[in-house]
């Protein structure tokens, strides 16, 4: 039988078969996923082949094969830094919820997320949430950020999960697709999902990111069928989004505005740092590229992971 993984708890997997029936499945032996050192061989969204087994009158399944993934989105494992954790697979669109404060979403986090989405060929949409709570100056800052990312080519929508503003636009983008909502704990992700589909009643506990520093918790995702021909993969709040398995020479390719200028650089392997006649640096000097994006690019090249968040909080306290 063939089906889609809807839930993973590490040892058992909830699989919805193509005939509509749901089975609890386990994996037989160890899967070796080509090119991926992963802590979880099977992830939510995976298409799998499984066979049924009957044990104590309970019909369960054994996953025997994982079909080729269209894409997947990953983060570094909290336990083994050299390995990765696949958050979800076969995603059509990923929505990143962004809040200016409470909690703050830094551009470095946004850029890392977008680079990862670009690298794994997943359409990303930026949702600027809680716009009903901002004063005039804060709204201007949101408009500035939205304009910055729209110019690069990303769709940006100002929303309020509390008042329902522009939620219809989000639902339209979700129709007929598998969507994933992501963002730091406390950005209103669960509140938004519950507004889109009230019957889901996802837990809406708001967790302080600041107090979450250093916590090593396992991330479990889950897929849900919605009432309007859409599916979502719900994930717990992601504190950071590391860049995994990416060569320095290719990082710039996942910044669309850098990639567009790449052919104009003097050197084919230009890293856009100190090389002469670099089109990216020239564009930066001419304010045609945002300094925040370039700073994020340098941080990724230098291998900085979550230090920008830690340093921010250290400076505040």
C-alpha positions in Angstrom: 0.0 0.0 0.0 1.0 3.6 -0.5 0.2 6.6 1.7 1.4 9.9 3.2 2.9 10.3 6.6 0.8 12.6 8.7 2.5 12.3 12.0 5.8 11.1 13.4 6.7 10.5 17.0 10.1 9.0 16.5 9.2 5.4 16.5 5.6 5.2 15.1 4.2 7.0 12.1 0.6 7.8 11.3 0.1 7.1 7.6 -3.0 8.0 5.6 -3.3 5.5 2.8 -4.4 6.5 -0.7 -7.7 4.7 0.0 -8.4 7.2 2.9 -7.8 4.8 5.8 -5.3 5.7 8.5 -2.7 3.3 9.8 -0.1 3.4 12.6 3.2 2.2 11.0 6.7 1.5 12.1 9.9 1.2 10.1 11.6 -2.1 9.5 15.4 -1.9 10.1 17.3 1.2 9.3 16.7 3.4 6.3 19.7 5.0 4.7 18.6 8.2 2.9 21.1 9.0 0.2 23.1 12.2 1.0 21.2 13.0 4.2 22.6 12.3 7.7 19.3 12.6 9.4 18.1 11.8 12.9 14.6 11.0 11.5 14.6 8.7 8.4 10.9 9.2 7.9 9.3 12.6 8.1 5.8 14.2 7.9 4.8 14.7 4.3 6.8 11.7 3.0 5.1 9.3 0.5 5.8 5.8 1.7 5.1 2.2 0.6 4.0 -0.1 3.5 2.6 -3.5 4.1 -0.1 -4.4 6.7 0.5 -6.7 9.6 -2.0 -8.0 12.2 -0.9 -8.1 15.8 -3.4 -8.7 18.6 -6.3 -7.9 16.3 -4.8 -4.4 15.7 -4.0 -3.7 12.1 -0.7 -1.8 11.8 1.8 -1.3 9.0 5.5 -1.6 8.3 7.1 1.1 6.1 9.3 -0.6 3.5 10.1 2.2 1.2 10.3 6.0 1.1 9.5 7.5 -2.3 11.7 10.2 -3.7 11.0 13.6 -2.1 10.0 16.6 -4.1 11.7 18.7 -1.5 12.2 18.9 2.3 13.1 21.5 4.9 15.6 20.8 7.6 17.4 22.1 10.6 20.4 21.0 12.6 19.7 18.3 15.1 19.8 19.6 18.7 21.5 16.5 19.8 24.1 15.8 17.1 25.4 18.9 15.5 26.8 17.0 12.5 23.4 15.5 11.7 20.1 17.1 10.5 16.5 16.9 11.5 14.0 16.8 8.6 11.1 19.0 9.7 8.8 18.1 6.8 8.9 16.9 3.2 7.0 17.5 0.0 5.8 21.0 0.8 4.2 23.3 -1.8 4.4 26.6 0.1 5.9 27.6 3.4 4.6 30.6 5.3 7.0 32.4 7.7 5.2 34.4 10.4 7.1 37.5 11.4 6.5 39.8 14.3 8.4 43.1 14.9 8.4 42.5 18.7 6.8 40.1 21.2 8.8 38.2 20.1 11.2 40.0 17.7 11.9 38.3 14.4 15.4 39.4 13.2 16.2 39.8 9.5 19.0 37.3 10.0 16.4 34.6 10.9 14.2 35.6 8.0 17.1 35.4 5.5 18.3 32.0 6.8 14.8 30.7 6.4 14.5 32.1 2.9 18.0 30.7 1.9 16.9 27.3 3.1 13.6 27.5 1.2 15.4 28.6 -2.0 18.0 25.8 -1.6 15.2 23.1 -1.4 13.0 24.7 -4.0 10.0 25.6 -1.7 7.9 28.7 -2.4 8.1 31.0 0.6 5.6 33.6 1.7 6.2 36.2 4.4 3.3 36.9 6.8 3.8 40.0 8.9 1.5 39.2 11.9 0.0 41.3 14.7 -0.2 44.4 12.6 -3.2 45.4 14.7 -0.9 46.0 17.7 1.7 48.3 16.1 1.9 52.1 16.4 2.6 54.3 13.4 6.4 54.1 13.6 6.3 50.3 13.9 3.9 50.0 10.9 6.4 52.1 8.9 9.1 49.6 9.8 6.9 46.7 8.7 6.2 48.4 5.4 9.9 49.0 4.9 10.6 45.3 5.5 7.8 44.1 3.3 9.0 46.4 0.5 12.5 45.1 0.9 11.5 41.5 0.4 8.9 42.2 -2.3 11.6 43.9 -4.4 13.6 40.6 -4.2 10.5 38.7 -5.3 8.9 37.3 -2.2 5.2 37.7 -1.6 4.5 39.6 1.7 1.2 40.0 3.4 0.3 42.0 6.5 -2.1 40.0 8.6 -3.7 39.9 12.0 -4.5 36.4 13.4 -6.5 38.2 16.1 -8.8 40.4 13.9 -8.7 38.2 10.8 -7.2 40.9 8.5 -6.1 39.4 5.1 -6.6 35.8 6.2 -8.7 35.3 3.1 -5.6 36.0 1.0 -3.6 33.4 3.0 -6.4 30.8 2.4 -6.4 31.4 -1.3 -2.6 30.7 -1.5 -3.2 27.5 0.5 -5.9 26.0 -1.8 -4.9 22.7 -3.4 -1.5 22.7 -1.7 0.4 21.3 1.2 1.4 24.3 3.4 3.7 24.7 6.3 3.6 27.6 8.9 6.7 28.4 10.7 8.2 31.1 13.0 9.4 31.6 16.5 7.3 30.5 19.4 4.9 33.3 20.3 4.5 34.8 16.8 0.8 33.6 16.6 1.2 30.6 14.4 -1.2 28.4 16.2 -3.7 31.2 16.6 -3.6 31.8 12.8 -4.0 28.2 12.0 -7.0 27.9 14.4 -8.5 30.9 12.7 -8.1 29.4 9.2 -9.5 26.0 10.4 -11.3 26.4 13.9 -12.0 22.7 14.2 -8.3 21.9 14.6 -8.0 23.6 18.0 -4.2 23.6 18.0 -2.5 24.4 21.3 -1.9 28.2 21.5 0.5 28.4 24.4 2.8 31.4 24.0 6.3 30.5 25.0 9.0 33.1 25.6 11.9 32.6 23.2 14.2 34.3 25.6 13.5 31.6 28.3 13.7 28.9 25.7 17.4 29.4 25.1 19.3 26.2 25.6 16.3 24.0 25.7 16.8 20.7 23.8 13.4 19.5 22.8 12.4 17.2 20.1 10.4 18.7 17.2 7.4 16.7 16.1 5.4 17.9 13.1 1.9 16.9 12.1 -0.1 17.2 8.9 -3.8 18.0 8.8 -6.5 17.9 6.1 -8.5 21.1 6.0 -12.1 21.8 4.9 -11.2 23.8 1.8 -9.0 21.4 -0.2 -5.8 22.2 1.6 -3.4 20.5 3.9 -1.1 22.0 6.5 2.0 20.7 8.3 2.1 22.2 11.8 5.5 22.5 13.4 6.4 23.7 16.9 8.1 27.1 17.1 11.6 27.0 15.6 14.1 29.0 17.7 16.7 29.0 14.9 17.1 27.9 11.4 20.6 26.7 10.6 22.1 26.4 7.1 23.0 22.8 6.6 25.1 21.0 3.9 25.8 24.1 1.8 29.1 25.1 0.2 30.3 28.6 0.5 30.3 29.0 -3.3 26.6 28.2 -3.6 25.2 30.4 -0.7 25.0 33.5 -2.9 22.9 31.6 -5.4 20.1 31.4 -2.8 20.0 35.1 -2.5 18.0 35.9 -5.7 19.2 39.5 -5.9 22.9 38.2 -5.7 22.3 35.5 -8.2 20.8 38.0 -10.7 24.1 39.9 -10.6 26.5 36.9 -10.5 27.3 36.9 -14.2 28.4 40.5 -14.1 31.2 39.7 -11.5 34.7 39.6 -12.8 35.3 36.1 -11.4 33.0 33.1 -11.9 33.6 31.9 -8.3 33.2 35.4 -6.8 32.2 35.2 -3.1 31.2 38.9 -3.1 33.6 39.8 -0.3 37.0 41.3 -1.3 37.1 40.4 -5.0 37.7 43.2 -7.5 34.9 44.2 -9.9 32.2 42.5 -7.9 28.8 43.4 -9.2 27.1 42.5 -5.8 29.5 44.8 -3.9 28.9 47.6 -6.4 25.1 47.2 -6.1 25.6 47.3 -2.3 27.5 50.5 -2.5 24.8 51.9 -4.8 22.1 50.9 -2.2 20.5 48.6 -4.7 21.0 45.7 -2.3 19.9 45.8 1.4 22.7 45.9 3.9 20.7 43.6 6.2 20.7 40.9 3.4 24.4 41.3 2.8 25.1 41.0 6.6 23.1 37.8 6.7 25.0 36.5 3.8 28.3 37.1 5.5 27.1 35.5 8.7 26.2 32.4 6.8 29.5 32.3 5.1 31.3 32.7 8.4 29.4 29.8 9.8 27.7 31.8 12.5 24.6 29.9 13.7 22.4 31.3 16.4 24.9 33.8 18.0 23.0 36.8 16.6 20.0 35.9 18.8 22.1 35.2 21.9 24.1 38.4 21.5 20.9 40.4 21.1 19.5 39.1 24.4 22.8 39.5 26.2 23.0 43.1 25.1 19.5 43.8 26.3 20.1 42.3 29.8 
